[in-house]
Amino acid sequence: METWRRNLFAMWFAQATGMSTLSFIMSFIPLYVVHLGVKNPAAAARWAGLLMGTSAFFATFFGPLWGSLADRIGRKPMVERVLISNSVITLLMAFAGNVYVFFFLRVIQGMLGGFYSAAIALVTSFTPPEKTGFALGLFQTAMTAGYTLGPLIGGVLADRVGFRNTFLIMACFSLTAFFIVHFLVQENFRPSASHREPLLQSLRRTLQIPGLLPVLLVNFGVQFSLMAIGPIIPLFIKELGTGSSYLASFSGLVIAVGGLCGSLSALIAGNLSDRFPAKRVMAILVTGGTVAFVLQGLAQSPWQLLLFRGLTGLFMGGMIPAANTLINTMIPRDRKGSAFGLTTSFSLLGNVLGPVCGGLLASATGFRGVFLIIAALTGTLSLWLHTAGRKILPGRLSN
């Protein structure tokens, strides 16, 4: 097997495992809050929401710094650093004595993040230029797999072996991923003159690269749009007529179908981005996503919503690998860590703000109004990509 393919498959496993060790607590975090002594239901709900968003919030601000550091000392060490720190923090979570200690550990987990930005920079560094789209599309499926399977694994383990043992097992998963990366992934890293720049100056110069900021804003818009719908899906399904006894199951099915279709889209979009200009692929995908959001808002039954949610995944799921392929064409090798660190931060910001704004929009306009407003947002992105974006963004892959 070619070295770059072996590296890619090892990184796929590390990404899937790393994502699952970050998302596994989502299925039982409200229950763990109660286990830690918060007995009041309202207080437990507030703590659960705070704990779910804390890690991503702090990762938003620290991601670019870790990405810039990856340009200085290497991408592989940064990937290993995250996996080791996540193993230790997950282990400590098993012995948290109260919710305040657990909150502190979630903060530290977010501050020490930066796995995705370093991993993307590493993958693009060892992948042949003509295979970059394929590699990034495949790598995106690892993120989806980890995000989808993590809560399932966490829920099953929590029911079978208890909360604390679940943390211990997932810490071992993260440590296993570290050993896979350490022994199987090869990196030929050569620091350039830019590594002597102060971190903030390096980030500022990276942001000044023509075309990068618009792509980052597109990434933010995509993640914001996808996450804004999340909080209202169960309630909208209930409004469409699903019985309460099947509400949770059908909601999970709708979310899972969107994720699976998104994984398929990531693979297809990645391959297409190797054959056609990535900006053209992005323009087509976001246009289709706009139509799919409108159709969701017009759905008259839960099964129609399921179908249109899958259609949304087929279009919007390919946007991130296509955007990363485009970013890879405009960024010098010595600044890829910084660039993908910024990409991760803009995406995480969309993850944080999307659900909050989605809930607020639903209270003001109703569930259908949220879909139509989001469609207006993605429609604006589509219009820009078809017009001004064609002139601003690069049109072909560079070596």
Contacts in CASP RR format, 6 or more apart in sequence:
PFRMAT RR
TARGET T0000
AUTHOR 0000-0000-0000
METHOD contacts of the structure
MODEL  1
METWRRNLFAMWFAQATGMSTLSFIMSFIPLYVVHLGVKNPAAAARWAGL
LMGTSAFFATFFGPLWGSLADRIGRKPMVERVLISNSVITLLMAFAGNVY
VFFFLRVIQGMLGGFYSAAIALVTSFTPPEKTGFALGLFQTAMTAGYTLG
PLIGGVLADRVGFRNTFLIMACFSLTAFFIVHFLVQENFRPSASHREPLL
QSLRRTLQIPGLLPVLLVNFGVQFSLMAIGPIIPLFIKELGTGSSYLASF
SGLVIAVGGLCGSLSALIAGNLSDRFPAKRVMAILVTGGTVAFVLQGLAQ
SPWQLLLFRGLTGLFMGGMIPAANTLINTMIPRDRKGSAFGLTTSFSLLG
NVLGPVCGGLLASATGFRGVFLIIAALTGTLSLWLHTAGRKILPGRLSN
3 126 0 8 1.000
3 186 0 8 1.000
4 126 0 8 1.000
4 127 0 8 1.000
4 128 0 8 1.000
4 131 0 8 1.000
4 135 0 8 1.000
6 184 0 8 1.000
7 123 0 8 1.000
7 126 0 8 1.000
7 184 0 8 1.000
7 185 0 8 1.000
7 186 0 8 1.000
8 123 0 8 1.000
8 126 0 8 1.000
8 127 0 8 1.000
8 135 0 8 1.000
8 138 0 8 1.000
8 139 0 8 1.000
10 180 0 8 1.000
10 181 0 8 1.000
10 184 0 8 1.000
10 185 0 8 1.000
11 79 0 8 1.000
11 119 0 8 1.000
11 122 0 8 1.000
11 123 0 8 1.000
11 139 0 8 1.000
11 142 0 8 1.000
11 181 0 8 1.000
11 185 0 8 1.000
12 138 0 8 1.000
12 139 0 8 1.000
12 141 0 8 1.000
12 142 0 8 1.000
13 142 0 8 1.000
13 177 0 8 1.000
13 180 0 8 1.000
14 79 0 8 1.000
14 83 0 8 1.000
14 119 0 8 1.000
14 177 0 8 1.000
14 178 0 8 1.000
14 180 0 8 1.000
14 181 0 8 1.000
14 185 0 8 1.000
15 115 0 8 1.000
15 116 0 8 1.000
15 119 0 8 1.000
15 139 0 8 1.000
15 142 0 8 1.000
15 143 0 8 1.000
15 146 0 8 1.000
16 142 0 8 1.000
16 143 0 8 1.000
16 145 0 8 1.000
16 146 0 8 1.000
16 149 0 8 1.000
17 146 0 8 1.000
17 173 0 8 1.000
17 174 0 8 1.000
17 176 0 8 1.000
17 177 0 8 1.000
18 83 0 8 1.000
18 86 0 8 1.000
18 115 0 8 1.000
18 146 0 8 1.000
18 173 0 8 1.000
18 174 0 8 1.000
18 177 0 8 1.000
19 142 0 8 1.000
19 143 0 8 1.000
19 145 0 8 1.000
19 146 0 8 1.000
19 147 0 8 1.000
19 150 0 8 1.000
20 145 0 8 1.000
20 146 0 8 1.000
20 147 0 8 1.000
20 149 0 8 1.000
20 150 0 8 1.000
20 153 0 8 1.000
20 170 0 8 1.000
20 173 0 8 1.000
21 86 0 8 1.000
21 90 0 8 1.000
21 150 0 8 1.000
21 170 0 8 1.000
21 171 0 8 1.000
21 173 0 8 1.000
21 174 0 8 1.000
21 177 0 8 1.000
22 55 0 8 1.000
22 86 0 8 1.000
22 109 0 8 1.000
23 146 0 8 1.000
23 147 0 8 1.000
23 150 0 8 1.000
23 151 0 8 1.000
24 150 0 8 1.000
24 151 0 8 1.000
24 153 0 8 1.000
24 154 0 8 1.000
24 155 0 8 1.000
24 157 0 8 1.000
24 166 0 8 1.000
24 170 0 8 1.000
25 32 0 8 1.000
25 93 0 8 1.000
25 154 0 8 1.000
26 52 0 8 1.000
26 150 0 8 1.000
26 151 0 8 1.000
27 150 0 8 1.000
27 151 0 8 1.000
27 152 0 8 1.000
27 154 0 8 1.000
27 155 0 8 1.000
27 158 0 8 1.000
28 154 0 8 1.000
28 155 0 8 1.000
28 158 0 8 1.000
28 163 0 8 1.000
28 166 0 8 1.000
29 48 0 8 1.000
29 51 0 8 1.000
29 52 0 8 1.000
30 44 0 8 1.000
30 45 0 8 1.000
30 48 0 8 1.000
31 158 0 8 1.000
31 163 0 8 1.000
32 102 0 8 1.000
32 163 0 8 1.000
33 44 0 8 1.000
33 47 0 8 1.000
33 48 0 8 1.000
33 51 0 8 1.000
33 99 0 8 1.000
33 102 0 8 1.000
34 44 0 8 1.000
35 163 0 8 1.000
36 96 0 8 1.000
36 97 0 8 1.000
36 98 0 8 1.000
36 99 0 8 1.000
36 102 0 8 1.000
37 98 0 8 1.000
37 99 0 8 1.000
38 44 0 8 1.000
38 47 0 8 1.000
38 99 0 8 1.000
47 99 0 8 1.000
47 103 0 8 1.000
50 103 0 8 1.000
51 99 0 8 1.000
51 102 0 8 1.000
51 103 0 8 1.000
51 106 0 8 1.000
53 352 0 8 1.000
54 103 0 8 1.000
54 106 0 8 1.000
54 107 0 8 1.000
54 110 0 8 1.000
55 106 0 8 1.000
55 107 0 8 1.000
55 109 0 8 1.000
55 110 0 8 1.000
56 110 0 8 1.000
56 348 0 8 1.000
56 351 0 8 1.000
56 352 0 8 1.000
57 110 0 8 1.000
57 348 0 8 1.000
57 352 0 8 1.000
58 107 0 8 1.000
58 110 0 8 1.000
58 111 0 8 1.000
59 110 0 8 1.000
59 111 0 8 1.000
59 113 0 8 1.000
59 114 0 8 1.000
59 344 0 8 1.000
59 345 0 8 1.000
59 348 0 8 1.000
60 345 0 8 1.000
60 348 0 8 1.000
60 349 0 8 1.000
60 352 0 8 1.000
61 345 0 8 1.000
62 110 0 8 1.000
62 111 0 8 1.000
62 112 0 8 1.000
62 113 0 8 1.000
62 114 0 8 1.000
63 113 0 8 1.000
63 114 0 8 1.000
63 117 0 8 1.000
63 341 0 8 1.000
63 344 0 8 1.000
63 345 0 8 1.000
64 117 0 8 1.000
64 203 0 8 1.000
64 338 0 8 1.000
64 341 0 8 1.000
64 342 0 8 1.000
64 344 0 8 1.000
64 345 0 8 1.000
65 199 0 8 1.000
65 203 0 8 1.000
66 78 0 8 1.000
66 82 0 8 1.000
66 113 0 8 1.000
66 114 0 8 1.000
66 117 0 8 1.000
66 118 0 8 1.000
66 341 0 8 1.000
67 78 0 8 1.000
67 114 0 8 1.000
67 117 0 8 1.000
67 118 0 8 1.000
67 121 0 8 1.000
67 337 0 8 1.000
67 338 0 8 1.000
67 340 0 8 1.000
67 341 0 8 1.000
68 199 0 8 1.000
68 202 0 8 1.000
68 203 0 8 1.000
68 206 0 8 1.000
68 337 0 8 1.000
68 338 0 8 1.000
68 341 0 8 1.000
69 78 0 8 1.000
69 199 0 8 1.000
70 77 0 8 1.000
70 78 0 8 1.000
70 117 0 8 1.000
70 118 0 8 1.000
70 121 0 8 1.000
70 122 0 8 1.000
70 337 0 8 1.000
70 338 0 8 1.000
71 121 0 8 1.000
71 191 0 8 1.000
71 192 0 8 1.000
71 194 0 8 1.000
71 195 0 8 1.000
71 202 0 8 1.000
71 334 0 8 1.000
71 335 0 8 1.000
71 336 0 8 1.000
71 337 0 8 1.000
71 338 0 8 1.000
72 191 0 8 1.000
72 195 0 8 1.000
73 189 0 8 1.000
73 191 0 8 1.000
73 195 0 8 1.000
74 187 0 8 1.000
74 189 0 8 1.000
74 191 0 8 1.000
75 118 0 8 1.000
75 119 0 8 1.000
75 121 0 8 1.000
75 122 0 8 1.000
75 125 0 8 1.000
75 187 0 8 1.000
75 189 0 8 1.000
75 336 0 8 1.000
75 337 0 8 1.000
76 122 0 8 1.000
76 181 0 8 1.000
76 185 0 8 1.000
76 187 0 8 1.000
76 189 0 8 1.000
78 114 0 8 1.000
78 115 0 8 1.000
78 118 0 8 1.000
79 115 0 8 1.000
79 118 0 8 1.000
79 119 0 8 1.000
79 122 0 8 1.000
79 181 0 8 1.000
79 185 0 8 1.000
80 178 0 8 1.000
80 181 0 8 1.000
80 182 0 8 1.000
81 112 0 8 1.000
82 112 0 8 1.000
82 113 0 8 1.000
82 114 0 8 1.000
82 115 0 8 1.000
82 118 0 8 1.000
83 115 0 8 1.000
83 174 0 8 1.000
83 175 0 8 1.000
83 177 0 8 1.000
83 178 0 8 1.000
83 181 0 8 1.000
84 175 0 8 1.000
84 178 0 8 1.000
85 109 0 8 1.000
85 112 0 8 1.000
85 113 0 8 1.000
86 109 0 8 1.000
86 112 0 8 1.000
86 113 0 8 1.000
86 115 0 8 1.000
86 171 0 8 1.000
86 174 0 8 1.000
87 171 0 8 1.000
87 172 0 8 1.000
87 174 0 8 1.000
87 175 0 8 1.000
87 178 0 8 1.000
88 171 0 8 1.000
89 105 0 8 1.000
89 108 0 8 1.000
89 109 0 8 1.000
89 112 0 8 1.000
90 167 0 8 1.000
90 170 0 8 1.000
90 171 0 8 1.000
90 174 0 8 1.000
91 167 0 8 1.000
91 168 0 8 1.000
91 171 0 8 1.000
92 105 0 8 1.000
93 102 0 8 1.000
93 105 0 8 1.000
93 167 0 8 1.000
94 163 0 8 1.000
94 164 0 8 1.000
94 165 0 8 1.000
94 166 0 8 1.000
94 167 0 8 1.000
94 168 0 8 1.000
94 171 0 8 1.000
95 164 0 8 1.000
96 102 0 8 1.000
96 105 0 8 1.000
114 341 0 8 1.000
114 344 0 8 1.000
116 143 0 8 1.000
116 340 0 8 1.000
116 341 0 8 1.000
116 344 0 8 1.000
117 337 0 8 1.000
117 340 0 8 1.000
117 341 0 8 1.000
117 342 0 8 1.000
117 343 0 8 1.000
117 344 0 8 1.000
118 337 0 8 1.000
118 340 0 8 1.000
119 139 0 8 1.000
120 136 0 8 1.000
120 139 0 8 1.000
120 324 0 8 1.000
120 336 0 8 1.000
120 337 0 8 1.000
120 340 0 8 1.000
120 343 0 8 1.000
120 344 0 8 1.000
121 336 0 8 1.000
121 337 0 8 1.000
121 339 0 8 1.000
121 340 0 8 1.000
122 185 0 8 1.000
122 187 0 8 1.000
123 135 0 8 1.000
123 136 0 8 1.000
123 139 0 8 1.000
124 132 0 8 1.000
124 135 0 8 1.000
124 136 0 8 1.000
124 324 0 8 1.000
124 328 0 8 1.000
124 336 0 8 1.000
125 187 0 8 1.000
125 189 0 8 1.000
125 333 0 8 1.000
125 336 0 8 1.000
126 186 0 8 1.000
126 187 0 8 1.000
126 188 0 8 1.000
127 135 0 8 1.000
129 397 0 8 1.000
129 398 0 8 1.000
129 399 0 8 1.000
130 274 0 8 1.000
130 397 0 8 1.000
131 274 0 8 1.000
132 273 0 8 1.000
132 274 0 8 1.000
132 325 0 8 1.000
132 328 0 8 1.000
132 397 0 8 1.000
133 270 0 8 1.000
133 271 0 8 1.000
133 273 0 8 1.000
133 274 0 8 1.000
133 278 0 8 1.000
133 321 0 8 1.000
133 325 0 8 1.000
134 270 0 8 1.000
134 271 0 8 1.000
134 274 0 8 1.000
136 270 0 8 1.000
136 273 0 8 1.000
136 321 0 8 1.000
136 324 0 8 1.000
136 325 0 8 1.000
136 328 0 8 1.000
137 266 0 8 1.000
137 267 0 8 1.000
137 269 0 8 1.000
137 270 0 8 1.000
137 271 0 8 1.000
137 318 0 8 1.000
137 321 0 8 1.000
138 266 0 8 1.000
138 267 0 8 1.000
139 321 0 8 1.000
140 263 0 8 1.000
140 266 0 8 1.000
140 317 0 8 1.000
140 318 0 8 1.000
140 320 0 8 1.000
140 321 0 8 1.000
140 324 0 8 1.000
141 263 0 8 1.000
141 266 0 8 1.000
141 267 0 8 1.000
144 259 0 8 1.000
144 262 0 8 1.000
144 263 0 8 1.000
144 266 0 8 1.000
145 263 0 8 1.000
148 256 0 8 1.000
148 259 0 8 1.000
148 260 0 8 1.000
153 170 0 8 1.000
154 166 0 8 1.000
154 170 0 8 1.000
155 166 0 8 1.000
157 165 0 8 1.000
157 166 0 8 1.000
157 169 0 8 1.000
157 170 0 8 1.000
158 166 0 8 1.000
161 169 0 8 1.000
191 334 0 8 1.000
192 333 0 8 1.000
192 334 0 8 1.000
193 334 0 8 1.000
194 202 0 8 1.000
194 205 0 8 1.000
194 334 0 8 1.000
194 335 0 8 1.000
195 334 0 8 1.000
197 205 0 8 1.000
202 335 0 8 1.000
202 338 0 8 1.000
203 338 0 8 1.000
203 342 0 8 1.000
205 335 0 8 1.000
206 212 0 8 1.000
206 331 0 8 1.000
206 335 0 8 1.000
206 338 0 8 1.000
206 339 0 8 1.000
206 342 0 8 1.000
207 213 0 8 1.000
207 342 0 8 1.000
209 330 0 8 1.000
209 331 0 8 1.000
209 335 0 8 1.000
209 339 0 8 1.000
210 330 0 8 1.000
210 392 0 8 1.000
211 330 0 8 1.000
211 392 0 8 1.000
211 393 0 8 1.000
211 394 0 8 1.000
212 327 0 8 1.000
212 330 0 8 1.000
212 331 0 8 1.000
212 339 0 8 1.000
212 342 0 8 1.000
214 384 0 8 1.000
214 389 0 8 1.000
214 392 0 8 1.000
214 393 0 8 1.000
215 323 0 8 1.000
215 326 0 8 1.000
215 327 0 8 1.000
215 330 0 8 1.000
215 343 0 8 1.000
215 393 0 8 1.000
216 342 0 8 1.000
216 343 0 8 1.000
216 346 0 8 1.000
217 346 0 8 1.000
218 282 0 8 1.000
218 286 0 8 1.000
218 319 0 8 1.000
218 323 0 8 1.000
218 381 0 8 1.000
218 384 0 8 1.000
218 385 0 8 1.000
219 319 0 8 1.000
219 320 0 8 1.000
219 323 0 8 1.000
219 343 0 8 1.000
219 346 0 8 1.000
219 347 0 8 1.000
220 346 0 8 1.000
220 347 0 8 1.000
220 349 0 8 1.000
220 350 0 8 1.000
221 350 0 8 1.000
221 377 0 8 1.000
221 378 0 8 1.000
221 381 0 8 1.000
222 286 0 8 1.000
222 316 0 8 1.000
222 319 0 8 1.000
222 320 0 8 1.000
222 323 0 8 1.000
222 347 0 8 1.000
222 378 0 8 1.000
222 381 0 8 1.000
223 346 0 8 1.000
223 347 0 8 1.000
223 348 0 8 1.000
223 349 0 8 1.000
223 350 0 8 1.000
223 351 0 8 1.000
223 354 0 8 1.000
224 350 0 8 1.000
224 353 0 8 1.000
224 354 0 8 1.000
224 357 0 8 1.000
224 377 0 8 1.000
225 293 0 8 1.000
225 316 0 8 1.000
225 374 0 8 1.000
225 377 0 8 1.000
225 378 0 8 1.000
226 312 0 8 1.000
226 316 0 8 1.000
227 350 0 8 1.000
227 351 0 8 1.000
227 353 0 8 1.000
227 354 0 8 1.000
227 355 0 8 1.000
228 354 0 8 1.000
228 355 0 8 1.000
228 357 0 8 1.000
228 358 0 8 1.000
228 359 0 8 1.000
228 361 0 8 1.000
228 370 0 8 1.000
228 374 0 8 1.000
229 293 0 8 1.000
229 296 0 8 1.000
229 358 0 8 1.000
229 370 0 8 1.000
229 371 0 8 1.000
229 374 0 8 1.000
230 255 0 8 1.000
230 355 0 8 1.000
230 358 0 8 1.000
231 355 0 8 1.000
231 358 0 8 1.000
231 359 0 8 1.000
231 362 0 8 1.000
232 358 0 8 1.000
232 359 0 8 1.000
232 362 0 8 1.000
232 367 0 8 1.000
232 370 0 8 1.000
233 251 0 8 1.000
233 254 0 8 1.000
233 255 0 8 1.000
233 309 0 8 1.000
234 247 0 8 1.000
234 248 0 8 1.000
234 251 0 8 1.000
235 362 0 8 1.000
235 367 0 8 1.000
236 305 0 8 1.000
236 367 0 8 1.000
237 247 0 8 1.000
237 250 0 8 1.000
237 251 0 8 1.000
237 254 0 8 1.000
237 302 0 8 1.000
237 305 0 8 1.000
238 244 0 8 1.000
238 247 0 8 1.000
239 367 0 8 1.000
240 299 0 8 1.000
240 300 0 8 1.000
240 301 0 8 1.000
240 302 0 8 1.000
240 305 0 8 1.000
241 301 0 8 1.000
241 302 0 8 1.000
242 250 0 8 1.000
242 302 0 8 1.000
250 302 0 8 1.000
250 306 0 8 1.000
253 306 0 8 1.000
254 302 0 8 1.000
254 305 0 8 1.000
254 306 0 8 1.000
254 309 0 8 1.000
255 309 0 8 1.000
257 306 0 8 1.000
257 309 0 8 1.000
257 310 0 8 1.000
258 309 0 8 1.000
258 310 0 8 1.000
258 312 0 8 1.000
258 313 0 8 1.000
259 313 0 8 1.000
259 317 0 8 1.000
261 310 0 8 1.000
261 311 0 8 1.000
261 312 0 8 1.000
261 313 0 8 1.000
261 314 0 8 1.000
261 317 0 8 1.000
262 310 0 8 1.000
262 313 0 8 1.000
262 314 0 8 1.000
262 316 0 8 1.000
262 317 0 8 1.000
262 318 0 8 1.000
263 317 0 8 1.000
264 314 0 8 1.000
265 285 0 8 1.000
265 313 0 8 1.000
265 314 0 8 1.000
265 315 0 8 1.000
265 316 0 8 1.000
265 317 0 8 1.000
265 318 0 8 1.000
266 317 0 8 1.000
266 318 0 8 1.000
266 320 0 8 1.000
266 321 0 8 1.000
268 318 0 8 1.000
269 281 0 8 1.000
269 285 0 8 1.000
269 317 0 8 1.000
269 318 0 8 1.000
269 319 0 8 1.000
269 321 0 8 1.000
269 322 0 8 1.000
270 281 0 8 1.000
270 318 0 8 1.000
270 321 0 8 1.000
270 322 0 8 1.000
270 325 0 8 1.000
272 281 0 8 1.000
272 322 0 8 1.000
273 281 0 8 1.000
273 321 0 8 1.000
273 322 0 8 1.000
273 325 0 8 1.000
273 326 0 8 1.000
274 325 0 8 1.000
274 397 0 8 1.000
277 395 0 8 1.000
277 396 0 8 1.000
278 322 0 8 1.000
278 323 0 8 1.000
278 325 0 8 1.000
278 326 0 8 1.000
278 329 0 8 1.000
278 395 0 8 1.000
278 397 0 8 1.000
279 326 0 8 1.000
279 385 0 8 1.000
279 389 0 8 1.000
279 390 0 8 1.000
279 393 0 8 1.000
279 394 0 8 1.000
279 395 0 8 1.000
281 322 0 8 1.000
282 319 0 8 1.000
282 322 0 8 1.000
282 323 0 8 1.000
282 326 0 8 1.000
282 385 0 8 1.000
283 382 0 8 1.000
283 385 0 8 1.000
283 386 0 8 1.000
283 390 0 8 1.000
285 315 0 8 1.000
285 316 0 8 1.000
285 317 0 8 1.000
285 318 0 8 1.000
285 319 0 8 1.000
285 322 0 8 1.000
286 315 0 8 1.000
286 316 0 8 1.000
286 319 0 8 1.000
286 378 0 8 1.000
286 379 0 8 1.000
286 381 0 8 1.000
286 382 0 8 1.000
286 385 0 8 1.000
287 315 0 8 1.000
287 379 0 8 1.000
287 382 0 8 1.000
287 386 0 8 1.000
288 315 0 8 1.000
288 382 0 8 1.000
289 311 0 8 1.000
289 312 0 8 1.000
289 313 0 8 1.000
289 315 0 8 1.000
289 316 0 8 1.000
289 378 0 8 1.000
290 375 0 8 1.000
290 378 0 8 1.000
290 379 0 8 1.000
290 382 0 8 1.000
291 375 0 8 1.000
292 308 0 8 1.000
292 310 0 8 1.000
292 311 0 8 1.000
292 312 0 8 1.000
292 313 0 8 1.000
292 314 0 8 1.000
292 315 0 8 1.000
292 316 0 8 1.000
293 312 0 8 1.000
293 371 0 8 1.000
293 372 0 8 1.000
293 374 0 8 1.000
293 375 0 8 1.000
293 378 0 8 1.000
294 371 0 8 1.000
294 372 0 8 1.000
294 375 0 8 1.000
295 304 0 8 1.000
295 308 0 8 1.000
295 311 0 8 1.000
296 305 0 8 1.000
296 308 0 8 1.000
296 309 0 8 1.000
296 312 0 8 1.000
296 371 0 8 1.000
297 308 0 8 1.000
297 367 0 8 1.000
297 368 0 8 1.000
297 369 0 8 1.000
297 371 0 8 1.000
297 372 0 8 1.000
297 375 0 8 1.000
298 368 0 8 1.000
299 305 0 8 1.000
299 308 0 8 1.000
316 378 0 8 1.000
320 347 0 8 1.000
323 343 0 8 1.000
324 340 0 8 1.000
324 343 0 8 1.000
325 397 0 8 1.000
326 393 0 8 1.000
326 394 0 8 1.000
327 339 0 8 1.000
327 340 0 8 1.000
327 343 0 8 1.000
328 336 0 8 1.000
328 397 0 8 1.000
329 394 0 8 1.000
329 395 0 8 1.000
329 396 0 8 1.000
329 397 0 8 1.000
329 398 0 8 1.000
330 393 0 8 1.000
330 394 0 8 1.000
330 398 0 8 1.000
331 339 0 8 1.000
358 370 0 8 1.000
359 370 0 8 1.000
361 369 0 8 1.000
361 370 0 8 1.000
361 373 0 8 1.000
362 369 0 8 1.000
362 370 0 8 1.000
365 373 0 8 1.000
END
